[in-house]
Amino acid sequence: MMNNKRVNRRRFLSSAVGSSVLAASGQLNAHAAGPYRLETPEIRLGIVGCGPYAHGSYISFISGEMGNRVHASQMKITHLWGDDYHRNYAGSQAKKMTVEQFKPGPSLAKKAGAELVQRPGDMLGKVDAVMVMDCDRSAELAVPFLKQGIPTFVNRPFATTMADGRAIVSAAMETGTALFTGSLVPWMVETRKLKSQINRDNLVSFQADALSQNYGRYVSHGLEFIYGIVGGQLNRARLTGWDASGGFDPSILPPLLVELEYEPVGDTPPCRGTMYASQYHFPHYWWFRGCHSDGMVVEGEIINHDGLDSTDVINQWYIPFLGMLEQVFRTNTSPETGADILHKLATLLTVHKSAVKGGAWVGLDDIEMHKLSTTIIARWDEDI
C-alpha cells in the first residue's frame, strides 16, 4: 500500500493527474467501474500495435499457436493493427530486417485468425478489450479506447515518458475504465509466494538476478519482478555497466548492475537492493534474496524448469498472468492503482536515466523530461 504523504512529494504523481491518483492510491481496485461485467463467454480482443516492444508470445499463446489450449482463456483475438516499424531499428539490426519484419501486422493477423484493420479506431465497437503493445505511441493508442470505456492492457514499457504515462492513467480514471500493465513475472506463483513472505516494514536489503537482453523488453522484466515483491516507495537508483548516452536500445547488453534505494518505512533504515542482469543464464535464472532487520531471510527462485517439458514451461509462464488479464477484461477491475502504474514507470525511467548519465544516482524527482530510447541496434558496442 502506498504512503500518500511520500507519494504526494513526487512530481510524477502530482503533475497532471493530481489528487485523483493520490486518492485512488489507497484503493485495491482503483479502476473499477462498478456495474460493468462482461457476460458473454468469449472476450473479443483487439491487438493495438505489434512492434519490437510488443509481447508477441502473448498473441501466440492466446491464439493457440503455442502452449496448451486445454488451459487457454476465453479471449479471442478478433482484430489487429500494426504499424510500419522502420523507426525502431538502426545500424546492422535494421540492415538485416525483412519487409515483413518491419510490417508484421498482416502475417500476425493471419496467424491469429484476426481481421487486420487500417487504423486502431476501426476496432471501436467491435472489441470488448484491447492490448496496446507499442510503448513509443502508447498514450496516443490507448487513450481513445479508455475514453470509450474499453478495458485496456498496456504492455511494458508502459510509456516512454511520465507525461504519456499520466495521460493514460488519467483517461482510465476519468472514465472508470480498467487499466492494467506490466510483465508476466510478478504474477507467477513463485513470485507471489516470495511477496507473501516479505515483511516490507522491516526489509533492509535484497539481491536479485534477472535475465537481460535489451533494456525496454528485458531489464524492465527484472524491475517488474522486484516491484512485484518489494513494491514502491523508491527514492533513487543507478545503473552501471552500460553507457546509454548514444540514444539506442541494444538487443544485446553487457552485464548490468542496478542499485535501488527506497524511502525509509517507520523506524527501519532505507531498504537498499541490487539487481544483476545479464544475457547469460544464471543457475537460478530469476532469483531473489531479501534480508529483514530482525534477521529473517527470504530466498527463492522462479523458472526452475527441471523435469518440465516445453509446453509445461510455457504454461507455467503464461497462465497466471493471462488468467489475471482475463479477469481484468471481464470485470473491468484492475489489481493496480494509478499510483502503482506510475511508480513502475518512474522506476524504469530513473534507472535508464542513470545509464544515460554515466551511472550517476538519479532520484525520482529528476525524470520529468527523460525519455526511454526505442531505437534498437544489434549490440551495445556497435559504432553507429
BARONU-848619 format. One record per residue (C-alpha): x, y, z. Coordinates in steps of 0.5 Angstrom, whole numbers, plus 500, padded with zeros to 3 digits. Example, Ala and Ser with C-alpha at 12.3 -4.5 7.8 and 13.67 -1.06 7.14 Angstrom:
BEGIN
525491516527498514
***
This chain:
BEGIN
500500500503507498504512503500518501505523505511521501508520494505527495512530494513527488512531482511525477504524481502531483503533476497533471494527475494531481489529487485524483491519483493520490486519493486512489493510491489507498484503494485496492481497485483504483480503476473499478467502474462499479456495475460493469461486468462482461457477461459474454463467455468470449472476450473480443480482444484488440491488439494495438501495436506489434513493434519491437517492444510488443510482447509477441508471445502474449499474442502467440499464447492467446491465439494458441500458437504456443502453450496448451490450449487446455489452459487457455483463456476465453480471450480471442484476438479479433482485431490487430493493428500494426505500424511501420517500425523502421523508426525503432531500428538503426545500424546493423540491426536495421540492415538485416531486417526484412520488410515483414519484420518492419511491418509485422502486422499482416503476418501476425493478424493472419496467424492469430486469425484476426482482422487487420485494421488500418487505424487503431480507431477502427476497432472501436465498437468491435472489441471488449478490451485492448492490449496496447503494445507500442511504448513509444506511442502508448499515450496516443494509442491507449487514451482513445480506448480508455475514454470509450470505457474499454478496459486496457492493458499497456505493455511494459515499458508503460510509456517513454516519459512521465507525461505520457504515463500520466496522460494514460492514468488520467484517462483511465481514472476520469472514465473509471476504466480498468488499466493494467500494465507490467510484466508477467514475472510479478504474477508468477506463483514463485514471485507472489510467494516471495512477496508474501514472506517479505515484511516491508516494514523492516526489510533493510536490504536485498539482492536480485539476479535477472536476465537482461538483453535490451533495456526496455524489454528485459531490464524492465522485467527485472525491475518489475520482478523487484517491484512485485516483491518490494513495492514502491517508495523508491528514493533514488537509483543508479545503473553501472556497466553500460553507457546509455548516452548514445541514445540507443537501446542495444539488443545485447547489453553488457552485465549491469548492476542496478542499485536501488535506495528506498525511503525509510519506513518507520524507524527502519533505515532506508532499504537498499537493494541491488539487481545484477542483470546479464544476458548469461543464464544464472544457475537460478535464472531469476533469484531474490534474497531479502534481509530484515532488521530482525535477522530474518532472511527470505530467499527464493528463485523462479523459473526453475525448469528442472523436469518440465517439458517446454509446454509446462514451462510456457504454461508456468510463465503465462497462465498466472498473468493471463488469468489476471489479465482476463479478470481485469478485462471481464470485471473492469477492475485492476489490481494496480492503482494509478500510483502503482503504475506511475511509480513503476514507470518512474523507477524505469526512467530513473535507472535509465537516466542514471545509465545516460549520466554515467552511472550517477545517482538519480532521484525520482524528482529528476526525471520529468524531462527524461525519455526512454530510448526506443531505437534498437541496435545490435550491441552496446559497443556498436559504433554508429
***
